[in-house]
Amino acid sequence: MKKIFLLIAVAFSLIVSDASAQKRPGYINPEQPYNTQKQQSKVSFGIRAGVNLADWEGETMQSVQDLVDMSGGSFSQQMRTGFYAGGYVSIPILPGLEIEPGLQYSQKGTVLTGKIPLEQVEFLNTNVTITNKAEYLDMPVLAKVYVGEGFHIFAGPQVSYLLSNKVKAEAGALGFKALNQEFDMKSGFREFDVALTGGLGYKFTNGFNVSAGYDYGLNSIDDNGSFDTFNRVVKASVGFTF
């Protein structure tokens, strides 16, 4: 009888101890899925910053290529390296599902490098670099689904407002710059850009997170509709959820 009473007492104490532990702030049940644990938390805020590799795709690039071919020159298109930074709000909806609206500053555009086909100065090997420097305010609304312990995928729409758009033209030969000018080119570019964005990431238990994604522009950046040209952005970031 004493042994039975002792076993009951031990079992009861373990149950009470476990129940008390679950009520403690920050308690994590090891038998509960990671994403479910996260969804039980309240609405949280975070910050994020990272690198953009931006480019254009569409008729503008083909038209430039055709023009260069006719003139006998050559050029190559490169991604513009920029950065983006901003904040977000994580809103738990269901176990394993969050909605994450955000607001961030983002640098986009493209880079063209080539040679001017001038026979008189061909020996100078004249090089030209044209950089489109677009600055946007991105407003993504992401659905984030946890698929493992910290791993998640995300996707959603994104509306961007064009803050400024400049074109920098550089030309030089023999190590000297003959041209180095920057022009304001916001006029003629669409103020609002709509895109689909998605990617994957990992969130650590301390709130630190990393992610990689891609923005696929849906509407032409040309406000006049003369050319169908779209933003394309590869991005990677680090962030922290408070």
Secondary structure in CASP SS format (residue, H / E / C, confidence):
PFRMAT SS
TARGET T0000
AUTHOR 0000-0000-0000
METHOD secondary structure of the structure
MODEL  1
M C 1.00
K H 1.00
K H 1.00
I H 1.00
F H 1.00
L H 1.00
L H 1.00
I H 1.00
A H 1.00
V H 1.00
A H 1.00
F H 1.00
S H 1.00
L H 1.00
I H 1.00
V H 1.00
S H 1.00
D H 1.00
A H 1.00
S H 1.00
A H 1.00
Q H 1.00
K H 1.00
R C 1.00
P C 1.00
G C 1.00
Y C 1.00
I C 1.00
N C 1.00
P C 1.00
E C 1.00
Q C 1.00
P C 1.00
Y H 1.00
N H 1.00
T H 1.00
Q H 1.00
K H 1.00
Q H 1.00
Q C 1.00
S C 1.00
K C 1.00
V C 1.00
S E 1.00
F E 1.00
G E 1.00
I E 1.00
R E 1.00
A E 1.00
G E 1.00
V E 1.00
N E 1.00
L E 1.00
A E 1.00
D E 1.00
W E 1.00
E E 1.00
G E 1.00
E H 1.00
T H 1.00
M H 1.00
Q H 1.00
S H 1.00
V H 1.00
Q H 1.00
D H 1.00
L H 1.00
V H 1.00
D H 1.00
M H 1.00
S H 1.00
G C 1.00
G C 1.00
S E 1.00
F E 1.00
S E 1.00
Q E 1.00
Q E 1.00
M C 1.00
R E 1.00
T E 1.00
G E 1.00
F E 1.00
Y E 1.00
A E 1.00
G E 1.00
G E 1.00
Y E 1.00
V E 1.00
S E 1.00
I E 1.00
P E 1.00
I E 1.00
L E 1.00
P C 1.00
G C 1.00
L E 1.00
E E 1.00
I E 1.00
E E 1.00
P E 1.00
G E 1.00
L E 1.00
Q E 1.00
Y E 1.00
S E 1.00
Q E 1.00
K E 1.00
G E 1.00
T E 1.00
V E 1.00
L E 1.00
T E 1.00
G E 1.00
K E 1.00
I C 1.00
P C 1.00
L C 1.00
E H 1.00
Q H 1.00
V H 1.00
E H 1.00
F H 1.00
L H 1.00
N C 1.00
T C 1.00
N E 1.00
V E 1.00
T E 1.00
I E 1.00
T E 1.00
N E 1.00
K E 1.00
A E 1.00
E E 1.00
Y E 1.00
L E 1.00
D E 1.00
M E 1.00
P E 1.00
V E 1.00
L E 1.00
A E 1.00
K E 1.00
V E 1.00
Y E 1.00
V C 1.00
G C 1.00
E C 1.00
G C 1.00
F E 1.00
H E 1.00
I E 1.00
F E 1.00
A E 1.00
G E 1.00
P E 1.00
Q E 1.00
V E 1.00
S E 1.00
Y E 1.00
L E 1.00
L E 1.00
S E 1.00
N E 1.00
K E 1.00
V E 1.00
K E 1.00
A E 1.00
E E 1.00
A E 1.00
G E 1.00
A E 1.00
L C 1.00
G C 1.00
F E 1.00
K E 1.00
A E 1.00
L E 1.00
N E 1.00
Q E 1.00
E E 1.00
F E 1.00
D E 1.00
M C 1.00
K C 1.00
S C 1.00
G C 1.00
F E 1.00
R C 1.00
E C 1.00
F E 1.00
D E 1.00
V E 1.00
A E 1.00
L E 1.00
T E 1.00
G E 1.00
G E 1.00
L E 1.00
G E 1.00
Y E 1.00
K E 1.00
F C 1.00
T C 1.00
N C 1.00
G C 1.00
F E 1.00
N E 1.00
V E 1.00
S E 1.00
A E 1.00
G E 1.00
Y E 1.00
D E 1.00
Y E 1.00
G E 1.00
L C 1.00
N C 1.00
S C 1.00
I C 1.00
D E 1.00
D C 1.00
N C 1.00
G C 1.00
S C 1.00
F C 1.00
D C 1.00
T E 1.00
F E 1.00
N E 1.00
R E 1.00
V E 1.00
V E 1.00
K E 1.00
A E 1.00
S E 1.00
V E 1.00
G E 1.00
F E 1.00
T E 1.00
F C 1.00
END
